């Protein structure tokens, strides 16, 4: 979970709330400076997993638009639970949400220009990028840990992926590596960004010292 203080004293809080199926959904909540609730936004990913989805980091980018009343954008990254692999291990990927902060109600709204099918959200498929160049360690969990927004609105995301070992037994620090992903302002991967001959849109590090 994460908390962000805005310049006007309001607080943005990211975390998880109970969804319709008793699993956790992404949630963004806006409070006034006294702790009074202003608005909230619940974002279900509903990917069929057995673990709760949860926001890990949020950031705000001022981008005022007088015509729409938009004050800026809220980005949230976190963990999205997917359906379990055949081995029985839970699988987690990185979820990304882009919402607008507005002066009119509703204050928090998903931005339709971003994400899968203009939904304002997407799942960053780290595992698919990894498997494009590797045939082992299929089971794994990927976690977004940091987010930076460029001047052009593009996103640079850093994180780590744990896999369940060569014998598919259990995840350890020895069975992990870091990654960075680059997206444009609409959530489209920058396929020129990579440091291997595979995994376009991603740079992987911690692999054999690289």
Backbone as JSON Lines, residues from 0, in Angstrom:
{"i":0,"aa":"X","n":[0.84,-1.19,0.0],"ca":[0.0,0.0,0.0],"c":[0.88,1.25,0.0]}
{"i":1,"aa":"X","n":[0.31,2.37,-0.45],"ca":[1.11,3.58,-0.56],"c":[0.23,4.79,-0.33]}
{"i":2,"aa":"X","n":[0.84,5.88,0.15],"ca":[0.16,7.14,0.4],"c":[0.93,8.26,-0.26]}
{"i":3,"aa":"X","n":[0.22,9.18,-0.91],"ca":[0.84,10.29,-1.59],"c":[0.16,11.58,-1.16]}
{"i":4,"aa":"X","n":[0.93,12.55,-0.67],"ca":[0.39,13.85,-0.27],"c":[0.43,14.8,-1.46]}
{"i":5,"aa":"X","n":[-0.71,15.38,-1.82],"ca":[-0.78,16.33,-2.91],"c":[-0.42,17.73,-2.4]}
{"i":6,"aa":"X","n":[-0.11,18.63,-3.33],"ca":[0.35,19.96,-2.96],"c":[-0.71,20.75,-2.19]}
{"i":7,"aa":"X","n":[-2.0,20.45,-2.42],"ca":[-3.07,21.18,-1.75],"c":[-3.46,20.56,-0.42]}
{"i":8,"aa":"X","n":[-2.72,19.56,0.03],"ca":[-2.99,18.94,1.32],"c":[-3.83,17.69,1.26]}
{"i":9,"aa":"X","n":[-4.44,17.42,0.12],"ca":[-5.23,16.19,0.0],"c":[-4.3,14.98,-0.05]}
{"i":10,"aa":"X","n":[-4.86,13.83,0.29],"ca":[-4.09,12.6,0.33],"c":[-4.66,11.59,-0.65]}
{"i":11,"aa":"X","n":[-3.77,10.99,-1.45],"ca":[-4.13,9.87,-2.3],"c":[-3.6,8.59,-1.65]}
{"i":12,"aa":"X","n":[-4.45,7.61,-1.51],"ca":[-4.07,6.35,-0.89],"c":[-4.33,5.22,-1.88]}
{"i":13,"aa":"X","n":[-3.35,4.36,-2.05],"ca":[-3.52,3.19,-2.9],"c":[-3.41,1.92,-2.08]}
{"i":14,"aa":"X","n":[-4.23,0.94,-2.4],"ca":[-4.18,-0.32,-1.65],"c":[-5.13,-1.34,-2.23]}
{"i":15,"aa":"X","n":[-5.71,-2.15,-1.4],"ca":[-6.64,-3.19,-1.83],"c":[-7.93,-3.08,-1.05]}
{"i":16,"aa":"X","n":[-9.04,-3.37,-1.71],"ca":[-10.34,-3.46,-1.06],"c":[-10.98,-4.77,-1.45]}
{"i":17,"aa":"X","n":[-11.93,-5.21,-0.65],"ca":[-12.58,-6.48,-0.95],"c":[-13.46,-6.34,-2.17]}
{"i":18,"aa":"X","n":[-13.24,-7.22,-3.15],"ca":[-14.04,-7.2,-4.37],"c":[-15.28,-8.05,-4.24]}
{"i":19,"aa":"X","n":[-16.02,-8.14,-5.34],"ca":[-17.29,-8.86,-5.34],"c":[-17.12,-10.34,-5.03]}
{"i":20,"aa":"X","n":[-15.96,-10.91,-5.39],"ca":[-15.73,-12.33,-5.18],"c":[-14.88,-12.59,-3.93]}
{"i":21,"aa":"X","n":[-14.85,-11.59,-3.02],"ca":[-14.11,-11.67,-1.75],"c":[-12.6,-11.67,-1.94]}
{"i":22,"aa":"X","n":[-12.14,-11.35,-3.14],"ca":[-10.72,-11.18,-3.38],"c":[-10.41,-9.69,-3.36]}
{"i":23,"aa":"X","n":[-9.13,-9.34,-3.24],"ca":[-8.75,-7.95,-3.2],"c":[-8.7,-7.33,-4.58]}
{"i":24,"aa":"X","n":[-9.18,-6.1,-4.72],"ca":[-9.08,-5.34,-5.95],"c":[-8.19,-4.13,-5.72]}
{"i":25,"aa":"X","n":[-7.6,-3.61,-6.8],"ca":[-6.9,-2.34,-6.73],"c":[-7.88,-1.27,-6.23]}
{"i":26,"aa":"X","n":[-7.38,-0.34,-5.43],"ca":[-8.21,0.76,-4.98],"c":[-7.39,2.03,-4.84]}
{"i":27,"aa":"X","n":[-7.97,3.15,-5.27],"ca":[-7.42,4.47,-5.05],"c":[-8.47,5.27,-4.27]}
{"i":28,"aa":"X","n":[-8.03,5.95,-3.2],"ca":[-8.93,6.72,-2.36],"c":[-8.37,8.12,-2.19]}
{"i":29,"aa":"X","n":[-9.24,9.12,-2.31],"ca":[-8.85,10.52,-2.16],"c":[-9.47,11.08,-0.88]}
{"i":30,"aa":"X","n":[-8.62,11.62,0.0],"ca":[-9.07,12.23,1.25],"c":[-8.74,13.71,1.25]}
{"i":31,"aa":"X","n":[-9.53,14.5,2.02],"ca":[-9.14,15.89,2.23],"c":[-8.09,15.97,3.33]}
{"i":32,"aa":"X","n":[-7.59,17.17,3.59],"ca":[-6.48,17.33,4.53],"c":[-6.86,16.95,5.96]}
{"i":33,"aa":"X","n":[-8.16,16.9,6.25],"ca":[-8.62,16.51,7.59],"c":[-8.95,15.03,7.68]}
{"i":34,"aa":"X","n":[-8.76,14.29,6.6],"ca":[-9.04,12.86,6.6],"c":[-10.43,12.5,6.14]}
{"i":35,"aa":"X","n":[-11.19,13.48,5.65],"ca":[-12.53,13.2,5.15],"c":[-12.49,12.59,3.77]}
{"i":36,"aa":"X","n":[-13.35,11.6,3.53],"ca":[-13.39,10.93,2.23],"c":[-13.95,11.85,1.16]}
{"i":37,"aa":"X","n":[-13.22,11.99,0.06],"ca":[-13.69,12.78,-1.08],"c":[-14.22,11.87,-2.17]}
{"i":38,"aa":"X","n":[-13.44,10.88,-2.55],"ca":[-13.85,9.97,-3.62],"c":[-12.99,8.71,-3.56]}
{"i":39,"aa":"X","n":[-13.44,7.67,-4.24],"ca":[-12.66,6.44,-4.33],"c":[-12.91,5.77,-5.67]}
{"i":40,"aa":"X","n":[-11.94,4.96,-6.07],"ca":[-12.01,4.25,-7.34],"c":[-11.54,2.83,-7.12]}
{"i":41,"aa":"X","n":[-12.39,1.85,-7.43],"ca":[-12.03,0.45,-7.31],"c":[-11.81,-0.13,-8.71]}
{"i":42,"aa":"X","n":[-10.69,-0.83,-8.85],"ca":[-10.29,-1.35,-10.17],"c":[-10.08,-2.85,-10.09]}
{"i":43,"aa":"X","n":[-11.08,-3.64,-10.48],"ca":[-10.89,-5.1,-10.48],"c":[-10.13,-5.56,-11.7]}
{"i":44,"aa":"X","n":[-9.11,-6.38,-11.49],"ca":[-8.42,-7.02,-12.61],"c":[-9.06,-8.36,-12.91]}
{"i":45,"aa":"X","n":[-9.49,-9.09,-11.86],"ca":[-10.27,-10.32,-12.05],"c":[-9.6,-11.27,-13.02]}
{"i":46,"aa":"X","n":[-8.37,-11.67,-12.68],"ca":[-7.62,-12.56,-13.56],"c":[-7.69,-14.02,-13.12]}
{"i":47,"aa":"X","n":[-8.5,-14.32,-12.14],"ca":[-8.72,-15.72,-11.8],"c":[-7.73,-16.31,-10.83]}
{"i":48,"aa":"X","n":[-6.93,-15.51,-10.18],"ca":[-5.94,-16.03,-9.25],"c":[-6.49,-16.26,-7.86]}
{"i":49,"aa":"X","n":[-5.66,-16.87,-7.03],"ca":[-6.07,-17.18,-5.66],"c":[-5.54,-16.17,-4.66]}
{"i":50,"aa":"X","n":[-4.78,-15.17,-5.14],"ca":[-4.22,-14.16,-4.26],"c":[-4.87,-12.81,-4.53]}
{"i":51,"aa":"X","n":[-4.79,-11.92,-3.55],"ca":[-5.37,-10.6,-3.71],"c":[-4.51,-9.71,-4.59]}
{"i":52,"aa":"X","n":[-5.18,-8.86,-5.37],"ca":[-4.5,-7.81,-6.12],"c":[-4.27,-6.65,-5.16]}
{"i":53,"aa":"X","n":[-3.13,-5.98,-5.27],"ca":[-2.85,-4.9,-4.33],"c":[-1.91,-3.87,-4.94]}
{"i":54,"aa":"X","n":[-2.21,-2.59,-4.69],"ca":[-1.35,-1.49,-5.12],"c":[-0.1,-1.46,-4.26]}
{"i":55,"aa":"X","n":[1.06,-1.25,-4.9],"ca":[2.31,-1.13,-4.17],"c":[2.9,0.27,-4.23]}
{"i":56,"aa":"X","n":[2.71,0.98,-5.32],"ca":[3.23,2.34,-5.48],"c":[2.23,3.18,-6.26]}
{"i":57,"aa":"X","n":[2.12,4.46,-5.89],"ca":[1.32,5.4,-6.65],"c":[2.13,6.66,-6.89]}
{"i":58,"aa":"X","n":[1.82,7.36,-7.96],"ca":[2.47,8.64,-8.25],"c":[1.48,9.54,-8.94]}
{"i":59,"aa":"X","n":[1.69,10.84,-8.82],"ca":[0.79,11.83,-9.41],"c":[1.58,12.75,-10.32]}
{"i":60,"aa":"X","n":[1.02,13.01,-11.5],"ca":[1.64,13.91,-12.46],"c":[0.66,15.03,-12.79]}
{"i":61,"aa":"X","n":[1.03,16.27,-12.48],"ca":[0.17,17.4,-12.79],"c":[0.05,17.55,-14.3]}
{"i":62,"aa":"X","n":[-1.17,17.61,-14.79],"ca":[-1.43,17.78,-16.22],"c":[-2.81,18.41,-16.37]}
{"i":63,"aa":"X","n":[-2.88,19.71,-16.07],"ca":[-4.16,20.4,-16.03],"c":[-4.76,20.55,-17.42]}
{"i":64,"aa":"X","n":[-6.08,20.36,-17.5],"ca":[-6.83,20.55,-18.73],"c":[-8.13,21.26,-18.35]}
{"i":65,"aa":"X","n":[-8.21,22.56,-18.66],"ca":[-9.33,23.37,-18.23],"c":[-10.65,22.88,-18.82]}
{"i":66,"aa":"X","n":[-10.62,22.43,-20.07],"ca":[-11.86,22.01,-20.74],"c":[-12.51,20.82,-20.05]}
{"i":67,"aa":"X","n":[-11.69,19.85,-19.63],"ca":[-12.22,18.64,-19.0],"c":[-12.27,18.73,-17.49]}
{"i":68,"aa":"X","n":[-11.54,19.7,-16.92],"ca":[-11.46,19.79,-15.46],"c":[-10.44,18.85,-14.86]}
{"i":69,"aa":"X","n":[-9.63,18.25,-15.73],"ca":[-8.61,17.32,-15.22],"c":[-7.47,18.11,-14.6]}
{"i":70,"aa":"X","n":[-7.05,17.68,-13.41],"ca":[-5.94,18.31,-12.71],"c":[-4.62,17.59,-12.95]}
{"i":71,"aa":"X","n":[-4.71,16.3,-13.23],"ca":[-3.51,15.51,-13.46],"c":[-3.84,14.04,-13.51]}
{"i":72,"aa":"X","n":[-2.8,13.23,-13.57],"ca":[-2.95,11.79,-13.67],"c":[-2.41,11.09,-12.42]}
{"i":73,"aa":"X","n":[-3.09,10.03,-12.04],"ca":[-2.63,9.16,-10.96],"c":[-2.24,7.83,-11.58]}
{"i":74,"aa":"X","n":[-1.03,7.4,-11.31],"ca":[-0.57,6.09,-11.76],"c":[-0.43,5.18,-10.53]}
{"i":75,"aa":"X","n":[-0.86,3.96,-10.67],"ca":[-0.71,2.97,-9.6],"c":[-0.12,1.7,-10.2]}
{"i":76,"aa":"X","n":[0.86,1.13,-9.53],"ca":[1.4,-0.16,-9.92],"c":[1.27,-1.12,-8.75]}
{"i":77,"aa":"X","n":[1.18,-2.4,-9.05],"ca":[1.04,-3.36,-7.98],"c":[1.01,-4.78,-8.49]}
{"i":78,"aa":"X","n":[0.51,-5.66,-7.65],"ca":[0.52,-7.09,-7.93],"c":[-0.87,-7.56,-8.34]}
{"i":79,"aa":"X","n":[-0.92,-8.27,-9.45],"ca":[-2.17,-8.82,-9.95],"c":[-2.07,-10.34,-9.94]}
{"i":80,"aa":"X","n":[-2.98,-10.98,-9.25],"ca":[-2.97,-12.43,-9.16],"c":[-3.6,-13.05,-10.4]}
{"i":81,"aa":"X","n":[-2.88,-13.99,-10.99],"ca":[-3.38,-14.71,-12.16],"c":[-3.78,-16.13,-11.75]}
{"i":82,"aa":"X","n":[-4.43,-16.82,-12.66],"ca":[-4.76,-18.21,-12.39],"c":[-3.48,-19.02,-12.15]}
{"i":83,"aa":"X","n":[-3.56,-20.01,-11.28],"ca":[-2.38,-20.82,-10.96],"c":[-1.89,-21.61,-12.17]}
{"i":84,"aa":"X","n":[-0.57,-21.8,-12.22],"ca":[-0.02,-22.69,-13.23],"c":[-0.41,-24.14,-12.9]}
{"i":85,"aa":"X","n":[-0.19,-25.02,-13.85],"ca":[-0.55,-26.43,-13.67],"c":[0.16,-27.05,-12.48]}
{"i":86,"aa":"X","n":[1.36,-26.52,-12.15],"ca":[2.11,-27.07,-11.03],"c":[1.46,-26.76,-9.69]}
{"i":87,"aa":"X","n":[0.52,-25.81,-9.68],"ca":[-0.14,-25.44,-8.43],"c":[0.4,-24.18,-7.81]}
{"i":88,"aa":"X","n":[1.52,-23.64,-8.33],"ca":[2.05,-22.39,-7.81],"c":[1.17,-21.23,-8.27]}
{"i":89,"aa":"X","n":[0.94,-20.29,-7.35],"ca":[0.26,-19.06,-7.74],"c":[1.18,-18.26,-8.65]}
{"i":90,"aa":"X","n":[0.6,-17.49,-9.53],"ca":[1.38,-16.65,-10.44],"c":[0.94,-15.2,-10.27]}
{"i":91,"aa":"X","n":[1.89,-14.31,-10.16],"ca":[1.61,-12.89,-9.97],"c":[2.32,-12.09,-11.05]}
{"i":92,"aa":"X","n":[1.63,-11.11,-11.59],"ca":[2.21,-10.21,-12.58],"c":[2.05,-8.76,-12.1]}
{"i":93,"aa":"X","n":[2.6,-7.83,-12.87],"ca":[2.53,-6.41,-12.54],"c":[1.27,-5.79,-13.16]}
{"i":94,"aa":"X","n":[0.48,-5.15,-12.34],"ca":[-0.68,-4.42,-12.82],"c":[-0.39,-2.93,-12.82]}
{"i":95,"aa":"X","n":[-0.92,-2.22,-13.81],"ca":[-0.72,-0.78,-13.93],"c":[-2.08,-0.13,-14.18]}
{"i":96,"aa":"X","n":[-2.35,0.96,-13.46],"ca":[-3.6,1.7,-13.61],"c":[-3.26,3.17,-13.86]}
{"i":97,"aa":"X","n":[-3.98,3.78,-14.79],"ca":[-3.88,5.22,-15.0],"c":[-5.25,5.84,-14.8]}
{"i":98,"aa":"X","n":[-5.34,6.73,-13.81],"ca":[-6.6,7.41,-13.52],"c":[-6.38,8.91,-13.59]}
{"i":99,"aa":"X","n":[-7.43,9.64,-13.9],"ca":[-7.37,11.09,-13.89],"c":[-7.92,11.63,-12.59]}
{"i":100,"aa":"X","n":[-7.31,12.7,-12.09],"ca":[-7.83,13.43,-10.93],"c":[-8.5,14.68,-11.47]}
{"i":101,"aa":"X","n":[-9.81,14.84,-11.16],"ca":[-10.61,15.91,-11.75],"c":[-11.15,16.85,-10.68]}
{"i":102,"aa":"X","n":[-11.51,18.05,-11.12],"ca":[-12.09,19.03,-10.2],"c":[-13.58,18.8,-10.01]}
{"i":103,"aa":"X","n":[-14.2,18.04,-10.91],"ca":[-15.63,17.74,-10.82],"c":[-15.83,16.26,-10.49]}
{"i":104,"aa":"X","n":[-17.01,15.94,-10.02],"ca":[-17.33,14.56,-9.65],"c":[-17.62,13.72,-10.9]}
{"i":105,"aa":"X","n":[-17.12,12.48,-10.96],"ca":[-16.22,11.85,-9.99],"c":[-14.8,12.4,-10.07]}
{"i":106,"aa":"X","n":[-14.19,12.53,-8.94],"ca":[-12.84,13.1,-8.87],"c":[-11.79,12.15,-9.44]}
{"i":107,"aa":"X","n":[-11.99,10.86,-9.27],"ca":[-11.06,9.85,-9.77],"c":[-11.74,9.04,-10.87]}
{"i":108,"aa":"X","n":[-11.11,8.99,-12.05],"ca":[-11.68,8.28,-13.19],"c":[-10.58,7.56,-13.95]}
{"i":109,"aa":"X","n":[-10.87,6.35,-14.37],"ca":[-9.93,5.64,-15.24],"c":[-9.79,6.38,-16.56]}
{"i":110,"aa":"X","n":[-8.56,6.43,-17.07],"ca":[-8.29,7.14,-18.32],"c":[-8.41,6.18,-19.5]}
{"i":111,"aa":"X","n":[-9.39,6.39,-20.38],"ca":[-9.64,5.44,-21.47],"c":[-8.55,5.4,-22.54]}
{"i":112,"aa":"X","n":[-7.66,6.39,-22.57],"ca":[-6.59,6.37,-23.57],"c":[-5.47,5.4,-23.21]}
{"i":113,"aa":"X","n":[-5.55,4.83,-22.02],"ca":[-4.46,3.99,-21.51],"c":[-4.91,2.54,-21.37]}
{"i":114,"aa":"X","n":[-3.97,1.62,-21.67],"ca":[-4.16,0.23,-21.3],"c":[-4.85,-0.64,-22.32]}
{"i":115,"aa":"X","n":[-5.18,-1.84,-21.89],"ca":[-5.79,-2.85,-22.74],"c":[-7.22,-2.48,-23.08]}
{"i":116,"aa":"X","n":[-7.54,-2.43,-24.37],"ca":[-8.89,-2.11,-24.83],"c":[-9.38,-0.8,-24.24]}
{"i":117,"aa":"X","n":[-8.47,0.16,-24.09],"ca":[-8.82,1.49,-23.56],"c":[-9.53,1.41,-22.21]}
{"i":118,"aa":"X","n":[-9.04,0.52,-21.36],"ca":[-9.69,0.28,-20.08],"c":[-9.11,1.1,-18.94]}
{"i":119,"aa":"X","n":[-7.97,1.77,-19.18],"ca":[-7.3,2.48,-18.1],"c":[-6.41,1.59,-17.26]}
{"i":120,"aa":"X","n":[-6.26,0.33,-17.64],"ca":[-5.45,-0.61,-16.87],"c":[-4.83,-1.64,-17.8]}
{"i":121,"aa":"X","n":[-3.71,-2.2,-17.37],"ca":[-3.09,-3.28,-18.13],"c":[-2.26,-4.15,-17.2]}
{"i":122,"aa":"X","n":[-1.98,-5.35,-17.67],"ca":[-1.08,-6.26,-16.97],"c":[0.21,-6.33,-17.76]}
{"i":123,"aa":"X","n":[1.32,-6.02,-17.09],"ca":[2.64,-6.05,-17.7],"c":[3.13,-7.49,-17.66]}
{"i":124,"aa":"X","n":[3.19,-8.14,-18.81],"ca":[3.48,-9.58,-18.85],"c":[4.98,-9.83,-18.86]}
{"i":125,"aa":"X","n":[5.58,-9.73,-17.67],"ca":[7.01,-9.95,-17.52],"c":[7.37,-11.39,-17.86]}
{"i":126,"aa":"X","n":[6.54,-12.33,-17.43],"ca":[6.83,-13.74,-17.65],"c":[6.9,-14.08,-19.13]}
{"i":127,"aa":"X","n":[6.01,-13.51,-19.94],"ca":[6.03,-13.79,-21.37],"c":[7.3,-13.25,-22.01]}
{"i":128,"aa":"X","n":[7.73,-12.06,-21.57],"ca":[8.96,-11.49,-22.11],"c":[10.16,-12.35,-21.75]}
{"i":129,"aa":"X","n":[10.19,-12.85,-20.51],"ca":[11.29,-13.72,-20.07],"c":[11.29,-15.02,-20.86]}
{"i":130,"aa":"X","n":[10.13,-15.62,-21.04],"ca":[10.05,-16.91,-21.71],"c":[10.34,-16.8,-23.21]}
{"i":131,"aa":"X","n":[10.32,-15.59,-23.75],"ca":[10.65,-15.43,-25.16],"c":[12.09,-15.83,-25.45]}
{"i":132,"aa":"X","n":[12.95,-15.81,-24.4],"ca":[14.33,-16.19,-24.61],"c":[14.82,-17.3,-23.71]}
{"i":133,"aa":"X","n":[13.91,-17.88,-22.93],"ca":[14.3,-18.91,-21.97],"c":[13.23,-19.98,-21.9]}
{"i":134,"aa":"X","n":[13.65,-21.23,-21.92],"ca":[12.7,-22.33,-21.93],"c":[12.53,-22.97,-20.55]}
{"i":135,"aa":"X","n":[13.2,-22.44,-19.53],"ca":[13.12,-23.04,-18.2],"c":[12.49,-22.05,-17.22]}
{"i":136,"aa":"X","n":[12.25,-22.52,-16.02],"ca":[11.69,-21.68,-14.95],"c":[10.4,-21.0,-15.39]}
{"i":137,"aa":"X","n":[9.45,-21.8,-15.85],"ca":[8.2,-21.23,-16.36],"c":[7.41,-20.57,-15.24]}
{"i":138,"aa":"X","n":[7.3,-21.24,-14.1],"ca":[6.53,-20.68,-13.01],"c":[7.29,-19.53,-12.36]}
{"i":139,"aa":"X","n":[6.61,-18.41,-12.16],"ca":[7.28,-17.29,-11.52],"c":[6.32,-16.17,-11.17]}
{"i":140,"aa":"X","n":[6.77,-15.29,-10.28],"ca":[6.0,-14.12,-9.87],"c":[6.8,-12.86,-10.18]}
{"i":141,"aa":"X","n":[6.15,-11.88,-10.78],"ca":[6.8,-10.62,-11.11],"c":[6.17,-9.49,-10.29]}
{"i":142,"aa":"X","n":[7.01,-8.62,-9.75],"ca":[6.54,-7.53,-8.88],"c":[7.08,-6.2,-9.38]}
{"i":143,"aa":"X","n":[6.19,-5.24,-9.6],"ca":[6.6,-3.87,-9.89],"c":[7.03,-3.21,-8.58]}
{"i":144,"aa":"X","n":[8.18,-2.54,-8.59],"ca":[8.69,-1.9,-7.37],"c":[8.83,-0.4,-7.48]}
{"i":145,"aa":"X","n":[8.98,0.12,-8.7],"ca":[9.18,1.55,-8.86],"c":[8.64,2.05,-10.18]}
{"i":146,"aa":"X","n":[8.26,3.33,-10.21],"ca":[7.65,3.92,-11.4],"c":[8.14,5.35,-11.56]}
{"i":147,"aa":"X","n":[8.59,5.69,-12.77],"ca":[8.98,7.05,-13.11],"c":[8.23,7.46,-14.37]}
{"i":148,"aa":"X","n":[7.72,8.69,-14.36],"ca":[6.99,9.22,-15.51],"c":[7.86,10.26,-16.2]}
{"i":149,"aa":"X","n":[8.11,10.08,-17.5],"ca":[8.94,10.99,-18.25],"c":[8.19,12.25,-18.66]}
{"i":150,"aa":"X","n":[8.92,13.22,-19.22],"ca":[8.31,14.47,-19.66],"c":[7.3,14.26,-20.77]}
{"i":151,"aa":"X","n":[7.48,13.18,-21.54],"ca":[6.54,12.87,-22.62],"c":[5.37,12.02,-22.15]}
{"i":152,"aa":"X","n":[5.3,11.76,-20.84],"ca":[4.23,10.94,-20.3],"c":[4.51,9.46,-20.32]}
{"i":153,"aa":"X","n":[5.64,9.06,-20.89],"ca":[6.0,7.65,-20.92],"c":[6.38,7.13,-19.55]}
{"i":154,"aa":"X","n":[6.31,5.83,-19.39],"ca":[6.56,5.19,-18.09],"c":[7.81,4.33,-18.14]}
{"i":155,"aa":"X","n":[8.59,4.41,-17.1],"ca":[9.7,3.5,-16.89],"c":[9.44,2.79,-15.56]}
{"i":156,"aa":"X","n":[9.32,1.47,-15.62],"ca":[8.93,0.66,-14.47],"c":[10.05,-0.3,-14.13]}
{"i":157,"aa":"X","n":[10.37,-0.39,-12.87],"ca":[11.4,-1.32,-12.4],"c":[10.77,-2.34,-11.46]}
{"i":158,"aa":"X","n":[11.33,-3.54,-11.47],"ca":[10.79,-4.57,-10.6],"c":[11.69,-5.79,-10.55]}
{"i":159,"aa":"X","n":[11.12,-6.88,-10.08],"ca":[11.87,-8.13,-9.96],"c":[10.96,-9.3,-10.24]}
{"i":160,"aa":"X","n":[11.56,-10.38,-10.71],"ca":[10.8,-11.61,-10.96],"c":[11.47,-12.75,-10.21]}
{"i":161,"aa":"X","n":[10.67,-13.45,-9.42],"ca":[11.12,-14.66,-8.74],"c":[10.55,-15.86,-9.48]}
{"i":162,"aa":"X","n":[11.36,-16.87,-9.67],"ca":[10.81,-18.1,-10.22],"c":[11.08,-19.25,-9.26]}
{"i":163,"aa":"X","n":[10.48,-20.37,-9.53],"ca":[10.45,-21.46,-8.56],"c":[11.58,-22.45,-8.73]}
{"i":164,"aa":"X","n":[12.7,-21.98,-9.25],"ca":[13.89,-22.81,-9.3],"c":[13.91,-23.76,-10.48]}
{"i":165,"aa":"X","n":[15.09,-24.26,-10.76],"ca":[15.24,-25.2,-11.86],"c":[14.41,-26.46,-11.64]}
{"i":166,"aa":"X","n":[14.21,-26.83,-10.38],"ca":[13.42,-28.03,-10.1],"c":[11.96,-27.69,-9.79]}
{"i":167,"aa":"X","n":[11.59,-26.42,-10.02],"ca":[10.21,-25.98,-9.81],"c":[9.74,-26.21,-8.38]}
{"i":168,"aa":"X","n":[10.66,-26.04,-7.43],"ca":[10.38,-26.34,-6.04],"c":[9.84,-25.13,-5.28]}
{"i":169,"aa":"X","n":[10.65,-24.1,-5.12],"ca":[10.2,-22.93,-4.39],"c":[11.05,-21.73,-4.79]}
{"i":170,"aa":"X","n":[10.48,-20.55,-4.61],"ca":[11.19,-19.33,-4.99],"c":[12.19,-18.93,-3.92]}
{"i":171,"aa":"X","n":[13.39,-18.58,-4.34],"ca":[14.42,-18.09,-3.43],"c":[15.08,-16.88,-4.07]}
{"i":172,"aa":"X","n":[15.88,-16.16,-3.27],"ca":[16.6,-15.0,-3.8],"c":[17.56,-15.41,-4.91]}
{"i":173,"aa":"X","n":[18.04,-16.65,-4.86],"ca":[18.95,-17.12,-5.91],"c":[18.23,-17.35,-7.23]}
{"i":174,"aa":"X","n":[16.92,-17.44,-7.17],"ca":[16.13,-17.7,-8.37],"c":[15.38,-16.43,-8.77]}
{"i":175,"aa":"X","n":[16.08,-15.3,-8.8],"ca":[15.41,-14.05,-9.1],"c":[16.29,-13.16,-9.97]}
{"i":176,"aa":"X","n":[15.69,-12.17,-10.59],"ca":[16.42,-11.19,-11.37],"c":[15.59,-9.91,-11.44]}
{"i":177,"aa":"X","n":[16.23,-8.82,-11.78],"ca":[15.55,-7.55,-11.91],"c":[15.16,-7.26,-13.35]}
{"i":178,"aa":"X","n":[14.24,-6.34,-13.52],"ca":[13.85,-5.94,-14.86],"c":[13.45,-4.47,-14.86]}
{"i":179,"aa":"X","n":[13.5,-3.88,-16.04],"ca":[12.94,-2.55,-16.28],"c":[12.09,-2.66,-17.54]}
{"i":180,"aa":"X","n":[10.99,-1.94,-17.57],"ca":[10.1,-1.93,-18.73],"c":[9.81,-0.49,-19.12]}
{"i":181,"aa":"X","n":[9.69,-0.25,-20.42],"ca":[9.43,1.1,-20.91],"c":[8.15,1.11,-21.73]}
{"i":182,"aa":"X","n":[7.22,2.0,-21.37],"ca":[5.93,2.12,-22.04],"c":[5.72,3.58,-22.45]}
{"i":183,"aa":"X","n":[4.89,3.79,-23.47],"ca":[4.52,5.17,-23.79],"c":[3.35,5.6,-22.91]}
{"i":184,"aa":"X","n":[2.86,6.81,-23.12],"ca":[1.82,7.37,-22.26],"c":[0.5,6.6,-22.34]}
{"i":185,"aa":"X","n":[0.33,5.78,-23.39],"ca":[-0.88,4.99,-23.53],"c":[-0.71,3.55,-23.06]}
{"i":186,"aa":"X","n":[0.49,3.24,-22.55],"ca":[0.74,1.89,-22.05],"c":[1.25,0.93,-23.09]}
{"i":187,"aa":"X","n":[1.67,1.43,-24.25],"ca":[2.2,0.58,-25.32],"c":[3.7,0.39,-25.1]}
{"i":188,"aa":"X","n":[4.16,-0.85,-25.16],"ca":[5.57,-1.15,-24.92],"c":[6.45,-0.54,-25.99]}
{"i":189,"aa":"X","n":[7.6,-0.02,-25.55],"ca":[8.62,0.47,-26.46],"c":[9.5,-0.72,-26.85]}
{"i":190,"aa":"X","n":[9.26,-1.27,-28.03],"ca":[9.93,-2.51,-28.43],"c":[11.4,-2.3,-28.77]}
{"i":191,"aa":"X","n":[11.84,-1.06,-28.85],"ca":[13.27,-0.8,-29.07],"c":[14.05,-0.85,-27.77]}
{"i":192,"aa":"X","n":[13.35,-0.96,-26.67],"ca":[13.98,-0.97,-25.35],"c":[14.23,-2.41,-24.91]}
{"i":193,"aa":"X","n":[15.48,-2.86,-24.91],"ca":[15.84,-4.2,-24.45],"c":[17.35,-4.29,-24.4]}
{"i":194,"aa":"X","n":[17.85,-5.23,-23.62],"ca":[19.3,-5.44,-23.54],"c":[19.7,-6.86,-23.88]}
{"i":195,"aa":"X","n":[18.75,-7.62,-24.42],"ca":[19.03,-8.96,-24.94],"c":[18.38,-9.07,-26.31]}
{"i":196,"aa":"X","n":[18.66,-10.14,-27.02],"ca":[18.07,-10.33,-28.34],"c":[16.6,-10.73,-28.26]}
{"i":197,"aa":"X","n":[16.1,-10.94,-27.06],"ca":[14.72,-11.33,-26.83],"c":[14.13,-10.38,-25.77]}
{"i":198,"aa":"X","n":[12.83,-10.5,-25.55],"ca":[12.2,-9.7,-24.5],"c":[12.06,-8.24,-24.83]}
{"i":199,"aa":"X","n":[11.66,-7.91,-26.05],"ca":[11.51,-6.51,-26.46],"c":[10.57,-5.76,-25.52]}
{"i":200,"aa":"X","n":[10.99,-4.55,-25.15],"ca":[10.23,-3.75,-24.21],"c":[10.72,-3.87,-22.79]}
{"i":201,"aa":"X","n":[11.66,-4.82,-22.56],"ca":[12.18,-5.09,-21.23],"c":[13.7,-5.14,-21.24]}
{"i":202,"aa":"X","n":[14.31,-4.71,-20.17],"ca":[15.72,-4.96,-19.9],"c":[15.8,-5.82,-18.66]}
{"i":203,"aa":"X","n":[16.49,-6.95,-18.75],"ca":[16.65,-7.86,-17.62],"c":[18.09,-7.79,-17.12]}
{"i":204,"aa":"X","n":[18.25,-7.81,-15.81],"ca":[19.6,-7.76,-15.24],"c":[19.69,-8.71,-14.06]}
{"i":205,"aa":"X","n":[20.93,-9.0,-13.69],"ca":[21.15,-10.02,-12.66],"c":[21.22,-11.41,-13.25]}
{"i":206,"aa":"X","n":[21.38,-11.48,-14.58],"ca":[21.46,-12.77,-15.28],"c":[22.93,-13.06,-15.57]}
{"i":207,"aa":"X","n":[23.5,-14.0,-14.85],"ca":[24.92,-14.36,-15.05],"c":[25.83,-13.14,-14.97]}
{"i":208,"aa":"X","n":[25.47,-12.26,-14.03],"ca":[26.3,-11.08,-13.8],"c":[26.01,-9.93,-14.72]}
{"i":209,"aa":"X","n":[25.01,-10.05,-15.63],"ca":[24.7,-8.97,-16.57],"c":[23.54,-8.12,-16.06]}
